[in-house]
Amino acid sequence: MPLPEQPYEKTQGRPKFSCPPRGLQAARIRLRPSCRRAAWSRGSHPARGAAAAKRWPGGALWHAREATDALAALQSDAQRGLSADEARRRLREQGLNRLPAPPRRGPLLRFALQFHNPLIYVLLAAGWVTLLLRDYVDTAVILGVVLMNAVIGFVQEGKAEQALAAVRAMLASRATVLRDGVYAECDASELVPGDLVLLESGARVPADLRLLQVKNLRIDESALTGESVATEKDTAAVDQATPVAERRCMAYAGTVVRYGQGRGVVVETGRTTEIGRIGDMVREAAELETPLTRRLGRFSRQITWVILLLSALTFAFGVAVRHMPMFDVFLAAVGLAVAAIPEGLPAIVTIVLAIGTRNMARQRAVLRRLPAVETLGSVTVICTDKTGTLTRNEMTAVRVMLTGCELAVSGAGYAPIGVFTSAGKPIHPAQHDPLQALATCALLCNDAQLQQDAQQQWQLVGDPTEGALLALAYKAGLDGAALRAQFPRVDAIPFESELRYMATLHRDPQGKAFILLKGAPEQVLALCTLEANGAPVVQSDWLTAIERAAQSGLRVLALARCESASDLAKLTVADITPRFTLLGLAGLIDPPRDEAVAAVAECQRAGLRVKMITGDHAATAAAIGAQIGLNAALPLDGARIDSLDEAALRRALLQTDVIARASPEHKLRLVRALQADGELVAMTGDGVNDAPALKAADIGVAMGRRGTDAAREAADLVLTDDNFATIARAVREGRAVFDNIKKSLLFILPTNIGEAGVILFALLAGLALPVTASQILWVNMVSAVTLSLALAFEPPEIDVMQRPPRSPAEPLITRSMLVRIGFVSLLMGATTFGIFEWELARGSSLELARTAAVDMLAFAELAYLFQVRSYTASALHRTLLHGNPVALAVAILLVLLQLAFTYAPPLQSLLGGAALPPSSWAMILGLSLAVFAAIEIEKALWRRMGLQRM
């Protein structure tokens, strides 16, 4: 049915319809209430979950309704469309064709909420204590850390709002609409249900349309459904249960017309479109805490209560049992709290995360939320999209089926580089006549073009399927320009869904005419009588080959040729009769990326489960999954997902790694099912349909190049090279980050507990305090600024990608870590208290004894730093001094700072220090080496017990 050609004109700004309404009563028609609500009322449309469907009077769906009935339900006219008055009335009633802007929190509230964190509470408490002690330098440092955390969180806030803004931006800005019998261009936001819209090649679909007329219409729906091939459209109604990817009579907002023309009636606008439903799901997807946030929050709460309880008990003991002056006991309790609070921990965690973020950016992975870098190291399941993520999103001919032989074709994408092999042995294409005949047909019966861009990358102009055939012809050694000049095209029948083939008429240099044909194999086979060797076509053999290729996930096209009358100048369908010679079949697929195959294998070795979730057909998905190395024996499809309850779905997910025909709701449900099973889920994707699942996952990973804005804004991590292999590197970096955070805890906590133990023991024993509160703050500040910082730069341990993923239920401080912390705390406390008492016993002043105790603490920490860089591996290794250059630099800095503390008069006066004699330094260094040796022995015991990490 030809599309109507009606003129329209535009004035500046708004469109002007060239004829006013006359004789049409649409402007005065008032839709029946029941019809209005059921047919197109926004209020009746459930825009959430599986219930968000297109309904019409009587309970059917828009795609299940005949085109004429849909027009009648919307009270629109196929020849004139809506009147301008009626369109304005509906616009007032229904609202603009835009997604609603979400409510936003003001900047002050957003900034204030950054302080709503247990770790920040601990830090603020430490700052309050230092302020009471009038240690303004430490107060300023602590407040600076708090503000730094708040600013980082403030900048990262608003991910959901950005994702919704990106989805809204996908709606087309202009549309060609029929009103009052005239086509005119208008703002797409002014479209209303019942409007008739014209679609042309290259246009973005402005609203959800029920198609009325099509001519060779193909729409790229990959961003919505995950389909890698543009969908051929027609006007026939389909079954109510048909998934979105197979609704050929519908055109959805935000998709792109790749070929042909069409006309449709608007059935849904704004929030009630498919894209609008996705926006609702993004809005409703809860913002999950990261594993690090959960662990640090739990740890902060626990340590806060322990410190408060211990300080209170110490105060009560000093007053009630020791009968000490209340003020002195209060100061001692404050000193105990200051010693126990790990005020450097938030700063170290922030620095470790920031350095991990920087390292990942260097590897082309851009992080949008700081804690997400560690989350990658915690994930147990990676759910990945197929099209453009695991595959190239470039159709490629990988198999050629000829009479009597079958050829495999190497190479991927549109680059005309590849080798033909038969039974594993390479062949020379120029010497293979059947292959040359098929390649000639693939090149001449083709409207696509392949071009190299400025980066020498091959780019397609035209249909992906034709691009694959063109690349096949070039791989066979054909010269496109020369061949087209030698056999010029006279006429053509373009591909139409009704015909399911494309035919072209050519002339050879002698003036003889011939017809080339390509299309669906069943259709072309029915038109063929001979095979390339002159024998009759054996239908059963070719059908078996087609079925075998389909089971491998290949899309099959048949190519044929026949001679024609030399005077034929115009090609019509009547000329396409059963007289063709079958040249062969071509099997096409969107091939997996080579680097993705290696990356999946690396993730599996690291104990991660990789699951591929796609909107493609089950056979195609299973074939790709098998090539990538996934468990694809029992692919799960969307229809079966709908039939399973939550428990059955979780069981089904244990049996397969391939999920096909998945809608946005399915992806969201799959992520939540895995999370309900205790998994930490990373979801990768690049389409609009991936955005809700990206946001709901523990970490969302979007593709930066091919990815839509909606996917990028909903994700935590964006891969700038669209390379799945980058995920494996990001997981490695994430594991290293978490290791370094745990090592920071292993380093900071024994120091704090050792300091607190010294004070507690002195109080219980009724002895003088070995260190004052200000000296404790000095040690904490120096170790946080110097030694702890070195651990942020620690490289990954060798076996970091050979370990299984951590259990989501694993606490931040494990039992083995508690043993290490307790052991080192005893060493720290014993050596500090020991040297303090040794100095007093030999007649040193209280100031000198305390100075020795402070130096002992600092140098014991220095000895421990070189041990904590590995969990149980020996520190006596060639990397002791040069494995982490920052560690050596901060060690030198610590020595200089402690010398200044000991000998600089201003610091002596401020902190109550005194100059130490050489004998004191000899004892300090000897005890520091003893600490180093004791921890080395403890590590050896762990290794004998088979423990590799804590």
Long-range contacts (C-beta under 8 A, 24 or more apart in sequence): 1-213, 2-215, 3-198, 3-213, 3-215, 3-261, 3-262, 3-263, 4-79, 4-263, 6-178, 6-181, 6-182, 6-183, 7-182, 7-183, 8-176, 8-182, 8-183, 8-184, 8-185, 9-184, 10-184, 10-185, 14-186, 14-187, 15-184, 15-185, 15-186, 16-184, 17-84, 17-179, 17-180, 17-182, 17-184, 18-182, 18-184, 19-180, 19-181, 19-182, 20-180, 21-83, 21-84, 21-85, 21-180, 24-77, 24-80, 24-83, 24-180, 24-181, 26-75, 26-76, 26-77, 26-80, 26-82, 26-83, 26-85, 26-86, 27-83, 27-84, 27-85, 27-86, 29-75, 29-86, 31-75, 35-73, 35-75, 38-73, 39-73, 39-74, 39-193, 40-74, 40-94, 40-193, 40-194, 40-267, 40-268, 41-94, 42-94, 42-95, 42-269, 42-270, 42-271, 42-272, 45-268, 45-272, 47-271, 47-272, 47-276, 47-277, 47-280, 48-277, 48-280, 48-281, 48-284, 49-281, 49-665, 50-642, 50-665, 52-272, 52-277, 52-280, 54-208, 54-267, 54-268, 60-240, 61-240, 62-208, 62-210, 62-250, 62-267, 62-268, 63-210, 63-237, 63-238, 63-240, 63-242, 63-247, 63-249, 63-250, 64-237, 64-238, 64-239, 64-240, 64-242, 65-210, 65-237, 66-237, 67-210, 67-211, 67-212, 67-235, 67-237, 67-249, 67-265, 70-210, 70-265, 70-267, 71-212, 71-265, 74-193, 74-194, 74-265, 74-267, 75-194, 76-194, 76-195, 76-196, 76-265, 78-196, 78-212, 79-181, 80-178, 80-179, 80-180, 80-181, 81-177, 81-178, 81-179, 81-180, 81-181, 81-194, 81-195, 81-196, 82-179, 82-192, 82-194, 82-195, 82-196, 83-179, 83-180, 84-179, 84-180, 86-194, 87-179, 87-190, 87-192, 87-194, 87-195, 90-192, 90-193, 90-194, 91-190, 91-192, 94-192, 94-193, 94-269, 94-270, 95-270, 96-189, 96-190, 96-270, 97-171, 97-188, 97-189, 97-190, 97-191, 97-192, 97-206, 97-207, 97-269, 97-270, 98-168, 98-171, 98-189, 98-270, 99-164, 99-167, 99-168, 99-171, 99-270, 99-271, 99-275, 99-276, 99-279, 100-270, 100-271, 101-164, 101-165, 101-168, 102-160, 102-161, 102-164, 102-283, 104-158, 104-161, 107-154, 110-154, 110-157, 110-158, 111-150, 111-154, 114-149, 114-150, 114-151, 114-153, 114-154, 114-157, 115-146, 115-150, 117-149, 117-297, 118-296, 118-297, 118-300, 118-301, 118-304, 119-296, 119-297, 119-300, 119-345, 119-346, 119-349, 120-146, 120-149, 120-150, 120-346, 121-300, 121-304, 122-300, 122-303, 122-304, 122-341, 122-342, 122-343, 122-346, 123-343, 123-346, 125-304, 125-337, 125-341, 126-338, 126-341, 126-343, 127-343, 129-334, 129-337, 129-338, 129-341, 130-338, 130-777, 132-334, 133-334, 133-338, 133-773, 133-774, 133-777, 135-774, 135-777, 138-777, 138-781, 141-781, 142-343, 145-343, 145-346, 145-347, 145-350, 146-346, 148-347, 148-350, 149-346, 149-350, 152-350, 152-370, 156-368, 156-369, 156-370, 159-287, 159-368, 159-369, 159-695, 159-713, 159-714, 160-282, 160-283, 160-285, 160-287, 160-695, 160-714, 162-713, 163-282, 163-691, 163-695, 163-710, 163-713, 163-714, 164-279, 164-282, 164-283, 165-713, 166-691, 166-708, 166-709, 166-710, 166-712, 166-713, 166-714, 167-275, 167-278, 167-279, 167-282, 167-688, 167-691, 167-710, 168-279, 169-709, 170-204, 170-223, 170-253, 170-254, 170-275, 170-688, 170-708, 170-709, 170-710, 171-204, 171-206, 171-207, 171-253, 171-254, 171-275, 172-203, 172-204, 172-205, 172-206, 172-253, 172-254, 174-206, 175-206, 175-207, 176-200, 178-263, 191-266, 191-269, 192-266, 192-269, 193-266, 193-267, 193-268, 193-269, 194-265, 194-266, 195-265, 195-266, 196-263, 196-264, 196-265, 196-266, 197-263, 197-264, 197-265, 197-266, 198-261, 198-262, 198-263, 199-251, 199-257, 199-261, 199-262, 199-263, 199-264, 200-257, 200-261, 201-257, 201-258, 201-259, 201-260, 201-261, 202-256, 202-257, 202-258, 203-256, 203-257, 204-254, 204-255, 204-256, 204-257, 205-251, 205-252, 205-253, 205-254, 205-255, 205-256, 205-257, 206-253, 207-253, 207-266, 207-267, 207-268, 207-269, 207-273, 208-250, 208-251, 208-252, 208-253, 208-266, 208-267, 208-268, 208-269, 208-272, 208-273, 208-274, 209-250, 209-251, 209-252, 209-264, 209-265, 209-266, 209-267, 210-249, 210-250, 210-264, 210-265, 210-267, 211-235, 211-249, 211-250, 211-251, 211-262, 211-263, 211-264, 212-263, 212-264, 212-265, 213-262, 213-263, 214-260, 214-261, 214-262, 214-263, 214-497, 215-260, 215-261, 215-262, 215-496, 216-259, 216-260, 216-261, 216-494, 216-495, 216-496, 216-497, 217-257, 217-259, 217-260, 217-261, 217-262, 218-257, 218-258, 218-259, 218-260, 218-463, 219-251, 219-255, 219-256, 219-257, 219-258, 220-255, 220-256, 220-257, 220-258, 221-245, 221-252, 221-255, 222-387, 222-388, 222-393, 222-687, 223-254, 223-255, 223-686, 223-687, 223-688, 223-689, 223-708, 224-252, 224-254, 224-255, 224-274, 224-275, 224-687, 224-688, 224-689, 225-615, 225-663, 225-687, 225-689, 226-385, 226-386, 226-387, 226-614, 226-615, 226-616, 226-662, 226-687, 226-689, 227-387, 227-615, 227-616, 228-386, 228-387, 228-388, 228-391, 228-393, 228-395, 228-464, 228-590, 228-616, 229-395, 229-464, 229-465, 229-555, 229-590, 230-258, 230-259, 230-463, 230-464, 232-497, 233-260, 233-262, 233-497, 234-497, 234-498, 241-639, 243-638, 243-639, 243-661, 243-663, 244-274, 244-663, 245-615, 245-661, 248-497, 254-688, 258-463, 259-463, 275-688, 277-664, 278-664, 278-688, 278-689, 278-691, 278-692, 278-710, 281-664, 281-665, 281-668, 281-691, 281-692, 282-691, 282-692, 282-695, 282-710, 282-714, 284-692, 285-668, 285-692, 285-693, 285-695, 285-696, 286-696, 287-695, 288-696, 288-697, 288-698, 290-369, 290-371, 290-372, 290-374, 290-375, 290-378, 290-698, 290-699, 291-374, 291-375, 291-378, 291-680, 291-698, 291-808, 292-349, 292-371, 292-374, 292-375, 292-378, 292-738, 292-741, 293-371, 295-811, 295-812, 296-349, 296-812, 298-811, 298-812, 299-811, 299-812, 299-813, 303-340, 303-341, 303-342, 306-340, 307-337, 307-340, 307-341, 308-337, 310-336, 310-340, 310-756, 310-760, 311-336, 311-337, 311-340, 314-760, 314-763, 317-763, 317-764, 318-763, 322-763, 322-766, 329-763, 331-773, 332-759, 332-763, 332-769, 334-773, 335-759, 335-769, 335-771, 335-772, 335-773, 335-776, 336-756, 336-759, 336-760, 336-763, 338-773, 338-776, 338-777, 338-780, 339-752, 339-755, 339-756, 339-758, 339-759, 339-771, 339-773, 339-776, 339-780, 340-752, 340-753, 340-755, 340-756, 341-752, 342-748, 342-749, 342-752, 343-780, 343-784, 344-748, 344-780, 344-781, 344-783, 344-784, 344-785, 344-788, 345-744, 345-745, 345-748, 347-784, 348-741, 348-744, 348-748, 348-784, 348-788, 348-789, 348-791, 348-792, 349-741, 349-744, 351-789, 351-792, 352-737, 352-740, 352-741, 352-744, 352-791, 352-792, 353-737, 355-792, 355-793, 356-733, 356-734, 356-736, 356-737, 356-740, 359-733, 360-717, 360-729, 360-730, 360-733, 363-726, 363-729, 363-730, 363-733, 364-719, 364-720, 364-721, 364-723, 364-726, 365-717, 365-718, 365-719, 365-720, 365-726, 365-727, 365-729, 365-730, 365-733, 366-704, 366-717, 366-718, 366-719, 366-720, 367-716, 367-717, 368-715, 368-716, 368-717, 368-718, 369-716, 372-699, 372-716, 372-717, 373-730, 373-733, 373-734, 373-737, 374-734, 374-737, 374-738, 374-741, 375-680, 375-682, 375-698, 375-699, 375-716, 375-734, 376-682, 376-699, 376-717, 376-727, 376-730, 376-731, 376-733, 376-734, 376-735, 377-731, 377-733, 377-734, 377-735, 377-736, 377-737, 377-738, 377-739, 377-806, 378-680, 378-698, 378-734, 378-738, 378-805, 378-806, 378-808, 379-608, 379-680, 379-681, 379-682, 379-698, 379-699, 379-731, 379-734, 379-805, 380-607, 380-608, 380-609, 380-679, 380-680, 380-681, 380-805, 380-808, 381-608, 381-609, 381-610, 381-611, 381-674, 381-679, 381-680, 381-681, 381-682, 382-603, 382-608, 382-609, 382-610, 382-611, 382-681, 382-682, 382-683, 382-684, 382-727, 383-611, 383-612, 383-613, 383-667, 383-670, 383-671, 383-674, 383-681, 383-682, 383-683, 383-684, 383-693, 383-697, 384-610, 384-611, 384-612, 384-613, 384-683, 384-684, 384-685, 384-724, 385-612, 385-613, 385-614, 385-684, 385-685, 385-686, 385-687, 385-690, 386-612, 386-613, 386-614, 386-616, 386-621, 386-624, 387-590, 387-614, 387-615, 387-616, 387-686, 387-687, 388-686, 388-703, 388-706, 388-722, 389-596, 389-684, 389-685, 389-686, 389-703, 389-722, 389-724, 390-592, 390-593, 390-596, 390-600, 390-612, 390-624, 390-628, 390-724, 391-590, 391-591, 391-592, 391-593, 391-596, 391-624, 392-590, 392-591, 392-592, 392-593, 393-590, 393-706, 394-460, 394-464, 394-467, 394-468, 394-590, 394-591, 395-464, 395-465, 395-467, 395-468, 395-555, 395-588, 395-589, 395-590, 396-468, 396-471, 396-588, 396-589, 396-590, 396-591, 397-468, 397-469, 397-471, 397-472, 397-586, 397-587, 397-588, 398-554, 398-587, 398-588, 398-589, 398-591, 399-549, 399-552, 399-554, 399-586, 399-587, 400-435, 400-438, 400-472, 400-584, 400-585, 400-586, 400-587, 401-542, 401-545, 401-549, 401-584, 401-585, 401-586, 401-587, 402-434, 402-435, 402-438, 402-532, 402-583, 402-584, 403-434, 403-531, 403-532, 403-533, 403-535, 403-582, 403-584, 404-533, 405-434, 406-545, 407-435, 409-472, 409-475, 411-471, 411-475, 412-591, 412-593, 412-594, 413-458, 413-471, 413-591, 414-450, 414-458, 414-459, 414-460, 414-467, 414-468, 414-470, 414-471, 415-458, 415-471, 416-450, 416-458, 416-471, 416-474, 416-475, 417-475, 418-471, 418-475, 419-475, 420-475, 420-476, 429-475, 429-476, 429-477, 430-476, 430-477, 434-532, 434-583, 434-584, 435-476, 436-476, 436-478, 437-532, 437-561, 437-583, 438-559, 438-583, 438-584, 438-586, 439-472, 439-473, 439-476, 439-478, 440-473, 440-478, 440-483, 440-487, 440-516, 441-516, 441-517, 441-518, 441-559, 441-560, 441-561, 441-583, 442-469, 442-470, 442-472, 442-473, 442-518, 442-559, 442-586, 443-469, 443-470, 443-473, 443-474, 443-478, 443-480, 443-483, 443-484, 444-483, 444-484, 444-487, 444-489, 444-504, 444-506, 444-516, 445-502, 445-503, 445-504, 445-516, 445-517, 445-518, 445-559, 446-470, 446-473, 446-518, 447-494, 450-474, 465-555, 465-557, 465-588, 468-586, 468-588, 469-518, 469-557, 469-586, 469-588, 472-586, 490-568, 490-569, 490-571, 491-569, 491-570, 491-571, 492-571, 493-571, 493-572, 493-573, 493-576, 495-519, 499-523, 499-573, 501-527, 501-576, 503-571, 503-575, 503-576, 504-571, 505-564, 505-568, 505-570, 505-571, 505-575, 507-566, 511-566, 512-563, 512-566, 513-563, 513-564, 513-565, 513-566, 513-567, 513-568, 514-561, 514-562, 514-563, 514-564, 515-561, 515-562, 515-563, 515-564, 515-571, 515-575, 515-576, 515-580, 516-559, 516-560, 516-561, 517-559, 517-560, 517-561, 517-562, 517-576, 517-580, 518-557, 518-558, 518-559, 518-560, 519-557, 519-558, 520-557, 520-558, 521-546, 521-556, 521-557, 521-558, 521-585, 522-546, 523-558, 524-558, 524-559, 524-560, 524-580, 524-582, 525-558, 525-582, 526-578, 527-560, 527-576, 527-577, 527-578, 527-579, 527-580, 528-558, 528-560, 528-578, 528-580, 528-581, 528-582, 529-578, 529-579, 529-580, 529-581, 530-580, 530-581, 530-582, 531-581, 531-582, 532-581, 532-582, 532-583, 532-584, 537-582, 542-582, 542-585, 545-585, 546-585, 549-585, 549-587, 550-619, 551-619, 551-623, 552-587, 552-589, 552-623, 553-589, 553-617, 553-619, 553-620, 553-621, 553-622, 553-623, 553-624, 554-587, 554-588, 554-589, 554-623, 555-587, 555-588, 555-589, 555-620, 556-585, 556-586, 556-587, 556-588, 557-585, 557-586, 557-588, 558-582, 558-584, 558-585, 559-583, 559-584, 559-585, 559-586, 589-620, 589-623, 589-624, 590-624, 591-627, 592-624, 592-627, 592-628, 593-723, 593-724, 593-725, 595-723, 595-724, 595-725, 596-628, 596-723, 596-724, 596-725, 597-627, 597-628, 597-629, 598-725, 599-723, 599-724, 599-725, 599-726, 599-727, 599-728, 600-628, 600-629, 600-630, 600-724, 601-629, 602-728, 602-801, 603-727, 603-728, 603-731, 604-629, 605-801, 605-802, 606-728, 606-731, 606-801, 606-802, 606-803, 606-804, 606-805, 607-803, 607-804, 607-805, 608-731, 608-805, 609-657, 609-679, 610-657, 611-653, 611-657, 611-658, 611-659, 611-670, 612-657, 612-658, 612-659, 613-659, 613-662, 613-666, 613-667, 613-670, 613-693, 614-659, 614-660, 614-662, 615-660, 615-661, 615-662, 615-663, 615-689, 616-660, 616-661, 617-660, 617-661, 618-658, 618-660, 618-661, 620-660, 621-658, 621-659, 621-660, 622-658, 622-660, 625-657, 625-658, 630-657, 630-658, 631-655, 631-656, 631-657, 631-658, 632-656, 632-657, 632-658, 635-659, 635-660, 636-660, 637-661, 637-662, 638-662, 638-663, 638-666, 641-666, 641-669, 641-670, 642-666, 646-673, 646-676, 649-673, 650-674, 650-676, 650-677, 653-677, 663-689, 664-689, 664-690, 664-691, 664-692, 664-693, 667-692, 667-693, 668-692, 668-693, 668-696, 671-696, 671-697, 672-696, 678-808, 678-809, 679-808, 680-805, 680-808, 682-727, 684-719, 684-724, 684-727, 685-711, 686-711, 686-722, 687-711, 690-714, 701-727, 701-730, 728-801, 731-801, 732-796, 732-800, 732-801, 733-796, 735-796, 735-800, 735-801, 735-803, 736-794, 736-795, 736-796, 736-797, 736-800, 738-806, 739-794, 739-796, 739-797, 739-800, 739-949, 740-791, 740-792, 740-794, 742-812, 742-817, 742-950, 743-791, 743-794, 743-868, 743-869, 743-871, 744-788, 744-791, 744-792, 745-812, 745-813, 745-817, 746-817, 746-820, 746-821, 746-824, 746-868, 746-950, 747-783, 747-787, 747-788, 747-791, 747-861, 747-864, 747-865, 747-868, 748-783, 748-784, 748-788, 749-813, 749-821, 749-825, 750-820, 750-821, 750-824, 750-825, 750-827, 750-828, 750-864, 751-779, 751-780, 751-783, 751-828, 751-857, 751-861, 752-780, 753-821, 753-822, 753-825, 753-828, 753-829, 754-824, 754-825, 754-826, 754-827, 754-828, 754-829, 754-832, 754-857, 754-860, 755-779, 755-780, 755-828, 755-829, 755-832, 755-857, 757-825, 757-826, 757-828, 757-829, 758-829, 758-832, 758-833, 758-836, 758-853, 761-829, 761-833, 762-833, 768-840, 768-846, 770-832, 770-833, 770-836, 770-849, 770-850, 770-853, 771-832, 771-850, 771-853, 771-854, 771-857, 772-850, 772-911, 772-912, 774-910, 774-911, 774-912, 775-850, 775-854, 775-911, 775-912, 775-913, 778-854, 778-901, 778-911, 779-854, 779-857, 779-858, 779-861, 782-858, 782-894, 782-897, 782-898, 782-901, 783-858, 783-861, 783-894, 786-890, 786-891, 786-893, 786-894, 786-897, 787-861, 787-862, 787-865, 787-890, 787-891, 787-894, 789-886, 789-890, 790-865, 790-884, 790-886, 790-887, 790-889, 790-890, 790-891, 791-865, 791-868, 791-869, 791-887, 792-886, 793-884, 793-886, 793-887, 794-869, 794-884, 794-887, 795-883, 795-884, 797-870, 797-871, 797-873, 797-949, 799-948, 803-948, 803-949, 814-950, 816-942, 816-947, 816-950, 817-950, 820-938, 820-950, 823-935, 823-938, 824-864, 824-931, 824-935, 827-860, 827-931, 827-934, 827-935, 828-857, 828-860, 828-861, 828-864, 828-931, 831-856, 831-860, 831-927, 831-928, 831-930, 831-931, 832-856, 832-857, 832-860, 834-927, 835-920, 835-923, 835-924, 835-927, 838-923, 839-920, 844-920, 845-914, 847-912, 847-913, 847-914, 848-914, 848-915, 848-916, 848-920, 850-912, 850-913, 851-901, 851-902, 851-913, 851-914, 851-915, 851-916, 852-916, 852-920, 852-923, 852-924, 854-898, 854-901, 854-913, 855-898, 855-901, 855-902, 855-916, 855-920, 855-921, 855-924, 856-924, 856-927, 856-928, 858-894, 858-898, 859-898, 859-924, 859-925, 859-927, 859-928, 860-927, 860-928, 860-931, 861-894, 862-891, 862-894, 862-895, 862-928, 863-928, 863-929, 863-931, 863-932, 863-935, 864-931, 864-932, 864-935, 865-891, 866-932, 867-932, 867-935, 867-936, 867-939, 871-942, 871-947, 871-948, 871-949, 871-950, 872-939, 872-942, 872-943, 872-947, 872-948, 872-949, 872-950, 873-939, 873-943, 874-936, 874-939, 874-940, 875-932, 875-935, 875-936, 875-939, 876-936
